[in-house]
């Protein structure tokens, strides 16, 4: 008997949860942000968070006793704003395939060939975009992801409020002037990211690494806080590993990200991970051609999901298609609530 839609969906239901989260198995940044960051489902057209750029009042020293108090109310409140973005993918299985296969094992085979590949492909595309502003294009071309945030500060093609430019600039704080999250970057407003450039790893690599971590930690909001995720391109990570004996310990971590174990280095509070999705020659220019690293503090990152990643059951396709179809959809936004707590480095691959 040919596979029916009911058999296909009943088999799919057994696997749909793990499949939706399939991207966590091999693209760790997105998985860690979902696990360690603040994830909520508030509604609205966009996400807004307050940014206090200074104190709203000024004090007066009392030397003679008749000094006049400063009663001016200084307006130091601005609002970070990021639009939501939605992506949808149609997953189609031709009736010809259903008719030519029978039984649950065949249904599982179709699920592995169609939905699983699509879902895992989306995960890799999203991870690549988050790191670089580009896509592997397994399922989603980069232009289809332009409504999401990317960490790459060299990115300038975003569509929607708050994500027009990448979040972390490879430039000194005083030289960061682009608009991110609907506010122009400025050291006066404490709306900038930390940054350090490495000449060569042998000469100043670990010192720059440490300094960027320290400056991020200064704005963590906790006495012993700091970045808890560091992502490096593979070559920078290799140089980092070569000096790890003096500065880090190695540990095996087993958590709920997936059922496997991850090997990671630990620096301060941060897990340090390599990503081969960072292609220096094709994804970056200028100083970042020689290495890229991101220092992230998930205490100051929020992911707001209007619709969590999900896949609908299979249904008959439209009249002009002979098959069944399901839809993958997600609708969300990511916002950094305190930029000086995050940072980046360049040059570490040399």
SERO-4910 file (N, C-alpha, C, O; in steps of 0.05 Angstrom, whole numbers):
BEGIN
 pado doro    nc1    nc2    nc3   cac1   cac2   cac3    cc1    cc2    cc3    oc1    oc2    oc3
  Unk    A     17    -24      0      0      0      0     18     25      0     37     27     16
  Unk    A     11     44    -17     27     68    -19     26     84      7      6     82     22
  Unk    A     46    100     12     46    117     36     24    138     34     22    153     15
  Unk    A      7    138     55    -14    158     56     -4    183     70     16    182     84
  Unk    A    -19    205     68    -11    229     82    -12    225    112      4    235    127
  Unk    A    -31    208    121    -34    202    150     -9    187    160      1    193    182
  Unk    A      0    167    145     24    152    153     48    170    152     65    169    170
  Unk    A     50    187    132     73    205    130     74    224    154     95    228    166
  Unk    A     50    235    162     49    254    184     53    240    211     66    252    229
  Unk    A     42    216    214     46    202    240     76    195    244     86    197    266
  Unk    A     89    187    222    118    182    224    133    208    229    152    208    245
  Unk    A    125    229    215    139    255    218    136    266    246    154    278    257
  Unk    A    113    262    259    107    272    285    127    261    306    135    275    325
  Unk    A    135    236    302    154    224    320    182    237    319    197    236    338
  Unk    A    188    250    297    214    262    293    214    292    290    235    305    289
  Unk    A    190    304    289    189    332    282    203    350    302    217    369    294
  Unk    A    200    345    328    213    362    348    243    362    345    255    384    342
  Unk    A    257    338    345    286    338    341    294    350    314    315    362    312
  Unk    A    277    346    294    284    356    267    285    387    267    303    399    256
  Unk    A    265    399    280    264    428    281    289    439    294    299    460    286
  Unk    A    299    425    314    323    434    328    349    422    316    370    423    329
  Unk    A    347    410    292    369    396    281    394    413    277    416    403    278
  Unk    A    390    439    273    413    457    268    431    458    293    454    466    290
  Unk    A    421    451    316    438    452    340    461    432    340    480    436    355
  Unk    A    459    412    324    479    391    326    506    398    313    526    386    320
  Unk    A    506    418    296    532    424    283    536    454    278    556    461    264
  Unk    A    519    471    288    523    499    286    519    511    314    497    520    321
  Unk    A    540    512    331    537    517    359    529    545    368    516    547    389
  Unk    A    535    566    353    530    593    362    500    597    366    491    605    388
  Unk    A    484    592    346    455    595    348    444    578    371    427    587    386
  Unk    A    454    554    373    444    536    395    450    548    422    433    547    440
  Unk    A    475    558    426    482    570    452    467    595    458    459    600    481
  Unk    A    461    611    438    445    636    442    417    628    451    406    641    469
  Unk    A    406    607    439    379    599    447    379    587    475    360    590    490
  Unk    A    401    574    482    402    561    508    409    581    531    397    580    552
  Unk    A    428    599    525    438    616    547    427    645    546    428    658    567
  Unk    A    417    654    523    407    681    522    378    682    533    367    662    541
  Unk    A    367    706    532    340    710    541    321    706    517    322    722    498
  Unk    A    305    685    518    287    679    496    258    683    506    250    672    526
  Unk    A    243    699    491    215    705    499    198    705    474    208    701    452
  Unk    A    172    710    478    154    710    455    135    734    456    112    731    447
  Unk    A    144    757    465    127    780    466    120    789    437    134    784    418
  Unk    A     96    801    435     86    809    409     94    838    402    108    851    417
  Unk    A     85    847    379     91    874    370    102    875    343    111    855    332
  Unk    A    103    899    331    114    903    305    144    902    305    156    894    285
  Unk    A    156    910    327    185    910    330    192    907    360    175    908    377
  Unk    A    218    903    365    227    901    392    240    927    400    256    938    386
  Unk    A    233    937    423    244    962    434    255    957    462    243    943    478
  Unk    A    279    968    467    291    967    494    302    995    500    313   1008    483
  Unk    A    300   1004    526    312   1030    533    342   1029    534    354   1009    542
  Unk    A    354   1051    526    383   1055    529    388   1081    544    383   1103    533
  Unk    A    397   1079    568    405   1103    584    433   1111    576    452   1096    581
  Unk    A    436   1134    565    462   1143    555    477   1160    576    498   1171    570
  Unk    A    466   1163    599    478   1179    620    458   1183    643    435   1174    641
  Unk    A    466   1197    663    448   1203    686    430   1227    679    438   1245    666
  Unk    A    405   1226    689    386   1248    682    389   1272    700    373   1291    697
  Unk    A    408   1273    718    411   1295    736    441   1301    741    458   1283    738
  Unk    A    447   1326    750    474   1334    757    475   1344    785    458   1358    794
  Unk    A    496   1336    800    499   1345    827    515   1371    830    528   1380    812
  Unk    A    513   1382    854    527   1408    861    541   1404    887    530   1394    906
  Unk    A    567   1412    888    581   1411    913    574   1435    930    571   1458    921
  Unk    A    570   1430    956    562   1451    975    586   1460    990    596   1446   1008
  Unk    A    597   1484    983    620   1495    996    614   1518   1014    625   1520   1036
  Unk    A    595   1535   1006    588   1558   1022    560   1556   1035    555   1569   1055
  Unk    A    544   1538   1025    517   1534   1036    495   1548   1021    471   1541   1025
  Unk    A    502   1566   1002    481   1580    987    482   1573    957    470   1588    941
  Unk    A    495   1551    950    496   1543    922    469   1535    912    452   1525    927
  Unk    A    464   1542    887    438   1535    874    439   1507    862    458   1501    847
  Unk    A    420   1491    868    419   1463    857    412   1464    828    396   1480    819
  Unk    A    423   1445    814    417   1442    785    391   1426    783    391   1402    788
  Unk    A    370   1439    775    344   1426    773    337   1417    744    315   1409    739
  Unk    A    357   1419    727    352   1411    699    348   1381    697    362   1365    710
  Unk    A    329   1373    681    324   1344    676    338   1338    649    328   1346    628
  Unk    A    360   1324    651    375   1318    627    363   1293    613    359   1272    625
  Unk    A    357   1296    587    345   1275    572    366   1255    562    381   1261    543
  Unk    A    368   1233    576    389   1214    570    378   1187    561    392   1167    561
  Unk    A    352   1186    555    340   1161    548    335   1159    518    323   1176    505
  Unk    A    346   1138    506    341   1132    478    329   1104    476    328   1089    496
  Unk    A    320   1096    452    307   1070    450    320   1053    428    320   1061    404
  Unk    A    330   1030    436    340   1011    416    315    998    403    295    993    416
  Unk    A    317    994    376    294    983    362    303    964    340    322    971    325
  Unk    A    291    941    338    297    921    317    271    909    307    253    902    323
  Unk    A    269    907    281    246    895    268    247    864    270    268    853    272
  Unk    A    223    852    270    222    823    267    226    815    238    220    831    220
  Unk    A    235    791    233    237    780    206    224    752    205    227    737    225
  Unk    A    212    746    183    198    720    180    209    706    155    212    718    134
  Unk    A    214    680    158    221    664    134    202    640    133    194    629    154
  Unk    A    195    631    109    178    608    105    189    591     82    198    602     62
  Unk    A    189    565     85    199    547     65    178    526     60    168    513     79
  Unk    A    171    522     35    152    501     27    168    475     22    186    474      6
  Unk    A    160    453     36    173    427     33    153    409     18    132    402     29
  Unk    A    160    402     -6    142    387    -23    152    359    -29    175    354    -34
  Unk    A    134    340    -27    139    312    -35    120    304    -57     96    305    -52
  Unk    A    129    296    -80    111    289   -102     95    264    -95    105    245    -82
  Unk    A     71    263   -104     54    239   -101     67    214   -114     64    192   -105
  Unk    A     83    219   -135     97    197   -148    115    183   -128    116    158   -128
  Unk    A    128    198   -110    146    186    -90    129    171    -69    137    149    -61
  Unk    A    106    182    -61     89    168    -42     78    142    -53     77    122    -39
  Unk    A     70    143    -79     59    119    -91     79     97    -95     72     73    -94
  Unk    A    104    105    -99    124     85   -105    138     74    -80    156     57    -81
  Unk    A    129     83    -56    141     73    -31    118     64    -13     96     74    -13
  Unk    A    124     44      4    105     33     23    117     30     50    141     27     53
  Unk    A    100     32     71    108     26     98    122     49    112    130     69    100
  Unk    A    124     46    139    136     67    156    165     72    150    175     94    152
  Unk    A    180     50    144    208     54    138    212     72    113    230     88    113
  Unk    A    194     68     93    196     85     70    188    114     76    199    133     66
  Unk    A    168    117     94    159    143    102    182    158    116    187    182    111
  Unk    A    196    143    133    219    155    147    241    163    127    254    184    131
  Unk    A    245    147    107    265    153     87    258    179     73    276    196     68
  Unk    A    233    183     66    224    208     53    228    232     72    236    253     63
  Unk    A    223    228     97    226    249    117    256    257    119    263    281    121
  Unk    A    273    237    118    302    243    119    311    257     94    329    274     95
  Unk    A    299    250     71    308    262     46    297    290     41    310    306     29
  Unk    A    273    296     52    261    322     46    261    341     70    278    359     71
  Unk    A    244    337     91    243    356    113    270    359    128    278    381    134
  Unk    A    283    336    134    306    338    151    329    353    137    342    370    150
  Unk    A    333    348    112    354    362     97    347    392     96    365    409     99
  Unk    A    322    399     91    314    427     90    319    441    117    331    462    118
  Unk    A    310    428    139    312    440    165    341    444    173    349    465    183
  Unk    A    358    423    169    386    425    176    400    446    158    418    460    167
  Unk    A    391    447    133    403    467    115    397    495    124    414    513    122
  Unk    A    372    500    132    365    526    143    382    534    167    391    557    170
  Unk    A    388    514    184    404    519    207    432    528    200    443    547    212
  Unk    A    444    515    180    471    523    171    470    551    158    488    567    163
  Unk    A    450    556    142    447    582    129    444    604    150    457    625    148
  Unk    A    428    599    171    424    620    192    450    625    207    456    648    213
  Unk    A    464    603    213    489    606    228    510    623    212    523    641    222
  Unk    A    512    616    186    531    630    169    524    660    167    541    677    168
  Unk    A    498    665    165    489    693    163    494    708    190    503    731    189
  Unk    A    489    695    212    494    708    238    523    715    241    529    736    252
  Unk    A    541    698    231    570    703    235    581    722    214    600    737    220
  Unk    A    569    723    190    583    737    168    565    756    151    576    773    137
  Unk    A    539    753    153    521    768    135    518    755    108    506    767     90
  Unk    A    529    731    105    526    716     80    513    689     86    507    683    110
  Unk    A    508    673     66    494    648     70    508    626     55    521    631     34
  Unk    A    506    602     65    515    578     50    496    572     27    502    557      9
  Unk    A    472    583     29    451    580      8    442    551      3    435    544    -19
  Unk    A    443    535     25    432    509     22    402    511     17    390    496      1
  Unk    A    389    529     32    360    533     29    353    562     26    336    569      9
  Unk    A    366    580     41    360    608     40    384    624     28    406    623     39
  Unk    A    379    639      7    399    657     -3    402    680     18    384    685     34
  Unk    A    426    692     18    431    713     37    411    735     37    403    745     58
  Unk    A    402    743     13    383    765     11    357    759     25    343    778     34
  Unk    A    349    734     27    325    726     41    327    729     71    307    728     86
  Unk    A    352    731     81    357    733    110    364    761    119    370    766    142
  Unk    A    362    780    100    371    808    106    355    821    128    363    842    138
  Unk    A    332    810    136    317    822    158    327    813    186    317    823    206
  Unk    A    345    794    187    357    785    212    382    801    219    394    814    201
  Unk    A    390    800    244    415    813    253    439    795    246    437    770    246
  Unk    A    461    808    240    487    794    236    508    807    253    507    831    258
  Unk    A    527    791    262    549    802    279    569    818    263    582    835    274
  Unk    A    572    812    238    593    824    221    588    854    216    570    861    202
  Unk    A    604    870    229    600    899    227    606    911    200    601    934    195
  Unk    A    618    895    182    623    904    154    599    901    137    598    911    114
  Unk    A    578    888    146    554    884    131    537    909    131    533    921    152
  Unk    A    526    917    107    512    942    105    486    939     88    476    959     79
  Unk    A    476    915     84    454    911     65    428    903     79    410    894     65
  Unk    A    427    905    105    403    896    119    378    910    112    378    934    104
  Unk    A    355    896    114    329    908    108    312    908    133    307    887    145
  Unk    A    304    932    142    288    934    166    302    950    187    326    953    187
  Unk    A    286    961    205    297    978    226    315    963    244    308    941    254
  Unk    A    339    974    249    357    963    269    377    943    259    397    938    272
  Unk    A    372    932    235    390    911    225    403    919    198    414    902    184
  Unk    A    401    945    191    413    954    166    443    948    166    454    943    145
  Unk    A    456    950    189    485    946    191    491    923    211    475    918    229
  Unk    A    514    910    207    522    889    225    528    901    253    534    925    255
  Unk    A    526    885    273    527    894    301    555    902    311    558    922    324
  Unk    A    575    885    305    601    889    318    621    899    297    629    885    278
  Unk    A    630    924    302    648    937    283    677    930    289    686    929    312
  Unk    A    693    925    267    722    921    269    736    948    268    750    954    249
  Unk    A    731    964    288    742    991    290    743   1000    319    727    990    335
  Unk    A    761   1018    325    762   1029    352    735   1042    359    721   1052    342
  Unk    A    727   1041    385    701   1052    393    697   1081    383    675   1088    376
  Unk    A    718   1098    383    714   1126    375    709   1128    345    700   1149    336
  Unk    A    715   1107    330    711   1108    300    685   1094    292    680   1092    268
  Unk    A    670   1084    311    645   1070    304    622   1091    302    614   1103    323
  Unk    A    612   1095    278    592   1116    274    567   1107    258    550   1123    252
  Unk    A    565   1081    252    542   1072    237    518   1069    255    521   1070    280
  Unk    A    495   1066    243    470   1063    259    464   1033    263    461   1018    244
  Unk    A    461   1026    288    455    998    295    433    998    315    434   1013    335
  Unk    A    413    981    311    390    980    328    377   1008    331    367   1015    352
  Unk    A    377   1023    309    363   1048    306    376   1071    321    363   1092    325
  Unk    A    401   1068    330    415   1089    344    443   1091    333    456   1070    329
  Unk    A    453   1115    327    480   1119    317    500   1111    339    498   1120    362
  Unk    A    519   1095    332    540   1087    351    555   1112    361    561   1130    345
  Unk    A    562   1112    386    576   1134    398    587   1126    425    573   1114    441
  Unk    A    612   1134    430    623   1129    457    610   1146    478    608   1138    501
  Unk    A    600   1170    471    587   1187    490    561   1175    500    553   1179    523
  Unk    A    548   1159    482    523   1146    490    527   1118    499    507   1104    505
  Unk    A    551   1109    501    557   1082    509    543   1062    491    533   1041    500
  Unk    A    543   1068    465    531   1050    445    553   1044    425    554   1055    404
  Unk    A    570   1025    433    593   1017    416    602    989    426    595    981    448
  Unk    A    617    975    410    628    950    418    658    952    423    671    969    412
  Unk    A    669    934    440    697    933    444    711    922    420    699    906    404
  Unk    A    737    929    416    751    919    392    781    919    397    792    936    411
  Unk    A    794    899    385    823    898    386    834    885    360    822    866    350
  Unk    A    856    895    350    869    884    326    895    871    334    912    883    348
  Unk    A    899    847    324    923    832    329    942    835    306    935    831    283
  Unk    A    967    843    312    987    845    291    994    818    280    988    811    258
  Unk    A   1007    802    297   1011    773    292   1005    759    319   1009    771    340
  Unk    A    996    735    317    990    721    342   1014    718    360   1013    720    384
  Unk    A   1037    712    347   1061    707    363   1070    732    379   1080    729    401
  Unk    A   1065    756    368   1074    780    382   1054    791    402   1061    798    425
  Unk    A   1028    792    395   1009    805    413    982    791    413    962    803    423
  Unk    A    980    767    402    954    754    400    939    750    426    917    759    429
  Unk    A    952    737    445    938    730    470    934    755    486    914    757    502
  Unk    A    951    775    484    948    800    499    924    816    489    908    826    506
  Unk    A    920    817    463    896    831    452    871    815    460    850    827    467
  Unk    A    873    789    458    850    771    465    842    777    494    818    781    500
  Unk    A    861    778    512    855    783    540    843    811    544    824    815    560
  Unk    A    855    831    530    845    858    535    816    862    526    800    875    539
  Unk    A    810    851    502    782    853    493    763    839    513    742    849    519
  Unk    A    771    816    523    755    802    543    751    820    567    729    822    578
  Unk    A    773    832    577    771    849    601    753    873    597    737    879    614
  Unk    A    756    886    574    739    910    569    710    903    567    692    918    575
  Unk    A    704    880    554    676    871    554    666    865    582    644    872    589
  Unk    A    683    852    598    675    844    625    670    869    642    653    868    661
  Unk    A    684    891    637    680    915    652    651    925    650    641    938    669
  Unk    A    637    919    629    610    928    625    589    905    628    567    907    619
  Unk    A    598    883    641    580    860    644    557    865    663    536    852    660
  Unk    A    561    883    682    540    888    702    542    870    726    525    871    744
  Unk    A    563    853    726    567    834    749    596    837    758    614    841    742
  Unk    A    601    833    784    628    836    794    648    816    781    671    823    776
  Unk    A    638    792    775    656    772    762    644    764    735    648    741    727
  Unk    A    631    782    721    619    776    696    638    779    673    661    786    676
  Unk    A    628    772    649    644    775    625    631    759    602    610    746    606
  Unk    A    642    760    579    632    745    556    631    715    563    649    705    576
  Unk    A    610    701    554    609    672    559    610    656    533    609    632    534
  Unk    A    611    670    510    615    656    485    636    671    469    634    695    465
  Unk    A    656    657    459    676    668    440    676    650    416    681    626    418
  Unk    A    672    662    392    672    647    367    695    658    350    697    682    345
  Unk    A    712    640    340    735    648    324    735    634    297    724    612    295
  Unk    A    747    646    277    751    632    252    771    609    258    785    610    278
  Unk    A    772    590    241    787    565    246    817    571    250    830    559    267
  Unk    A    828    589    233    857    594    235    864    609    261    884    603    274
  Unk    A    847    628    269    851    642    294    849    623    317    865    624    336
  Unk    A    830    605    316    826    585    337    851    567    339    860    560    360
  Unk    A    863    560    316    887    544    316    910    558    330    924    546    346
  Unk    A    913    584    325    934    600    339    928    602    368    946    600    385
  Unk    A    902    605    374    894    607    403    901    581    417    911    581    439
  Unk    A    894    558    404    900    532    416    930    528    421    938    516    441
  Unk    A    946    539    403    975    535    406    986    548    431   1007    540    442
  Unk    A    972    568    442    981    581    466    963    575    490    966    587    511
  Unk    A    945    556    487    925    551    508    937    539    533    926    541    555
  Unk    A    960    526    531    971    512    554    977    532    577    976    524    601
  Unk    A    982    557    570    989    576    591    965    592    601    966    604    622
  Unk    A    942    591    585    921    610    592    894    597    595    875    610    605
  Unk    A    891    572    587    864    560    589    866    531    599    888    519    599
  Unk    A    844    520    606    842    492    611    823    480    591    805    494    581
  Unk    A    826    454    586    808    440    567    789    423    583    796    409    602
  Unk    A    763    423    574    744    407    588    724    396    568    721    406    546
  Unk    A    710    375    576    689    363    559    662    372    571    658    370    595
  Unk    A    645    382    554    620    393    563    597    376    551    597    370    527
  Unk    A    579    367    568    555    353    559    531    367    570    527    368    594
  Unk    A    515    378    552    491    392    561    468    385    542    469    365    528
  Unk    A    448    402    542    423    396    527    424    407    499    404    406    485
  Unk    A    447    417    489    448    427    462    443    404    442    428    408    423
  Unk    A    455    382    447    449    358    431    458    334    448    466    337    471
  Unk    A    457    310    436    463    286    450    493    279    449    501    258    460
  Unk    A    509    295    435    537    289    433    552    306    454    541    323    467
  Unk    A    578    302    456    595    318    473    611    338    456    619    331    434
  Unk    A    614    361    466    630    382    452    656    386    467    656    387    492
  Unk    A    678    388    452    703    395    464    708    425    460    706    435    437
  Unk    A    712    439    482    716    468    479    737    477    498    742    464    519
  Unk    A    750    499    492    768    512    511    752    532    527    732    542    518
  Unk    A    762    537    551    749    556    569    768    579    575    791    574    583
  Unk    A    759    603    570    775    627    576    757    644    594    737    654    585
  Unk    A    765    648    619    749    663    637    722    648    641    721    625    649
  Unk    A    700    662    634    674    650    636    664    639    609    643    628    607
  Unk    A    681    642    588    672    637    561    681    610    551    704    602    556
  Unk    A    663    596    537    671    574    520    681    586    494    669    604    483
  Unk    A    704    576    484    716    586    460    713    565    438    722    542    441
  Unk    A    700    573    416    693    554    395    704    564    368    705    588    362
  Unk    A    712    545    351    719    552    323    694    550    305    676    534    312
  Unk    A    694    564    283    673    561    264    685    561    236    697    580    228
  Unk    A    681    539    221    691    538    194    671    551    175    676    552    151
  Unk    A    649    562    185    631    577    168    641    605    164    631    620    146
  Unk    A    661    614    179    674    640    175    695    636    154    717    625    159
  Unk    A    690    647    130    709    645    108    722    673    105    710    691     93
  Unk    A    746    676    115    758    703    116    760    716     89    753    739     85
  Unk    A    770    701     69    775    712     43    750    721     28    750    740     13
  Unk    A    728    707     33    703    712     18    682    728     34    664    739     22
  Unk    A    685    729     60    664    741     77    672    768     89    655    783     98
  Unk    A    698    775     88    707    799    102    727    814     84    738    804     65
  Unk    A    732    839     93    751    856     79    769    870    100    765    866    124
  Unk    A    789    885     91    805    901    109    819    884    131    829    863    125
  Unk    A    819    895    155    833    882    177    822    854    183    836    837    193
  Unk    A    796    851    178    784    825    185    792    802    166    786    779    172
  Unk    A    805    809    144    815    788    126    836    771    141    840    748    133
  Unk    A    849    782    161    870    768    175    860    754    200    877    745    217
  Unk    A    834    752    204    824    738    227    800    751    239    797    776    239
  Unk    A    782    735    250    757    746    262    750    731    288    753    706    289
  Unk    A    742    746    308    733    734    332    711    751    345    712    775    344
  Unk    A    690    738    356    668    752    369    667    744    398    670    721    405
  Unk    A    664    764    416    662    760    444    633    768    452    626    792    450
  Unk    A    617    750    462    589    755    467    582    749    496    591    729    508
  Unk    A    565    766    507    555    763    534    525    759    532    510    777    526
  Unk    A    516    734    537    488    728    533    469    740    554    445    740    550
  Unk    A    481    751    575    464    767    594    452    791    580    432    802    589
  Unk    A    464    800    558    455    824    544    448    818    515    452    835    497
  Unk    A    437    795    511    426    787    485    398    776    489    394    758    506
  Unk    A    379    785    473    352    774    475    344    764    447    349    777    427
  Unk    A    330    742    446    318    731    422    288    730    427    279    716    445
  Unk    A    273    745    411    244    746    414    231    732    391    235    739    368
  Unk    A    216    711    397    204    695    376    174    698    375    159    690    393
  Unk    A    164    711    353    135    712    349    125    685    340    102    677    346
  Unk    A    142    669    327    135    642    319    161    626    321    180    631    306
  Unk    A    161    606    338    185    589    340    188    572    315    168    566    302
  Unk    A    213    564    309    216    547    285    198    523    287    199    508    307
  Unk    A    183    518    266    164    495    266    158    486    238    163    501    219
  Unk    A    148    462    236    140    450    210    112    440    213    105    425    231
  Unk    A     95    448    194     67    440    194     65    411    185     84    401    172
  Unk    A     43    397    190     38    371    178     36    373    148     31    395    137
  Unk    A     40    351    134     37    350    105      7    350     97     -9    337    109
  Unk    A      1    366     77    -26    367     66    -24    365     36     -3    369     24
  Unk    A    -47    361     23    -48    361     -6    -38    387    -17    -45    408     -6
  Unk    A    -22    387    -37    -12    411    -49    -34    425    -65    -56    415    -67
  Unk    A    -27    448    -76    -47    464    -92    -54    448   -117    -42    428   -124
  Unk    A    -75    458   -131    -85    444   -154    -65    441   -177    -68    423   -193
  Unk    A    -45    458   -178    -26    457   -200     -1    440   -193     19    440   -207
  Unk    A     -2    426   -170     20    408   -162      9    381   -154    -11    380   -140
  Unk    A     22    360   -162     14    333   -155     32    323   -133     52    310   -137
  Unk    A     24    329   -108     40    321    -85     28    331    -59      6    341    -58
  Unk    A     44    329    -38     37    339    -12     58    360     -4     81    359    -13
  Unk    A     50    377     14     68    399     22     66    405     52     44    402     64
  Unk    A     88    413     64     89    423     91    105    449     91    119    455     72
  Unk    A    101    465    111    115    491    112    132    493    137    123    487    160
  Unk    A    157    501    133    174    509    155    172    539    158    173    554    138
  Unk    A    169    549    182    167    578    187    180    586    213    181    570    232
  Unk    A    190    610    214    200    622    238    198    652    236    199    663    214
  Unk    A    194    666    258    189    694    258    201    706    284    189    702    306
  Unk    A    223    720    282    237    728    306    255    753    302    258    762    279
  Unk    A    266    762    324    286    783    323    306    779    345    300    766    366
  Unk    A    330    789    341    351    788    362    360    816    368    364    832    350
  Unk    A    364    822    393    372    850    401    394    848    422    392    832    441
  Unk    A    414    865    419    435    869    439    426    891    457    420    913    447
  Unk    A    424    887    483    414    907    501    436    924    514    430    944    527
  Unk    A    461    917    510    483    932    522    508    926    505    522    907    510
  Unk    A    513    944    486    534    939    467    562    938    479    578    921    470
  Unk    A    570    954    498    598    953    508    605    927    521    629    922    527
  Unk    A    585    910    527    591    884    539    599    863    519    606    841    526
  Unk    A    599    871    493    606    853    471    630    864    456    636    888    457
  Unk    A    645    847    442    668    857    427    676    839    405    664    818    400
  Unk    A    696    847    390    707    831    368    737    837    366    747    857    375
  Unk    A    750    818    352    779    822    346    783    816    316    767    803    303
  Unk    A    805    826    306    814    819    279    844    812    280    858    818    300
  Unk    A    853    799    259    882    794    256    892    769    269    916    763    266
  Unk    A    876    754    283    886    731    298    895    707    281    908    689    292
  Unk    A    889    707    255    897    684    239    925    686    229    935    667    217
  Unk    A    939    708    233    966    712    223    987    704    243   1011    706    238
***
